[in-house]
Amino acid sequence: MKPATDAFPVHHDGQDDRSQLIREALYNAIVERRLAPGTKLVETEVGKLFDVSRTVVRAALQMLAFEGLVKIERNRGAFVAYPTPDEARQIFESRRVIEPEIAERAAERITSADIKLFQAHLKEEERLLVERGPNARRAAIKASGDYHLMLASVAGNLILERFMRELIARSSLVIALYGQSGASSCARSEHADILDALMARDSKKAADAIRHHIDHIEEDLDYKVVSNSPLRDALRV
């Protein structure tokens, strides 16, 4: 099993670095709910705030679109993605269908090397849970999603793994936008319960544990409309 990695490697070219910087600022503003779903991201306005060209901004927006956080519409521009409550429910319904099967397969296939990677990941999640600040919150949400991608990797089905990558990306956006507590403090203990079942090679227990975990994640969602901030204030430039 390979540990989950960022979708976009960091480049050292000047323009790429600037695009990564803008992507990071926009990402944080979305995750921290300073930019509400549906907010239009005007290339010229973002470019002025960071003193960069529209080309640099466009590259950042394309990164976020690939991650499912931004929607780019022809002749209309880029907008913060807006998963509706119904779409969010469908995402978690899909996860309930797919992930228990993934957990069962993972319980049958897990190796001692995989277990060590999971244990190291749980330690990192625990470290993030005691940290404070927006960067820690963002990292905790990502780490939680990465745990599920690691499960899919152990299961050994590339099609299921591809489905999970899309579901986790969409789930992360939903949690960032609608989660009442961000990364739930229970996530690490529930992830540990799942790992215990995997280590025992108990397929049924692993499937049941992940169903409970998904239920718990969805229970933390609040679909009330969030307030918005002007782009300059949201990005704190």
PyMOL commands that set and color helices and strands:
alter all, ss='L'
color gray80, all
select helices_A, chain A and resi 14-31+43-50+54-66+85-109+112-130+134-155+158-178+187-199+203-219+231-235
alter helices_A, ss='H'
color red, helices_A
select strands_A, chain A and resi 40-41+70-73+77-80
alter strands_A, ss='S'
color yellow, strands_A
deselect
rebuild
show_as cartoon
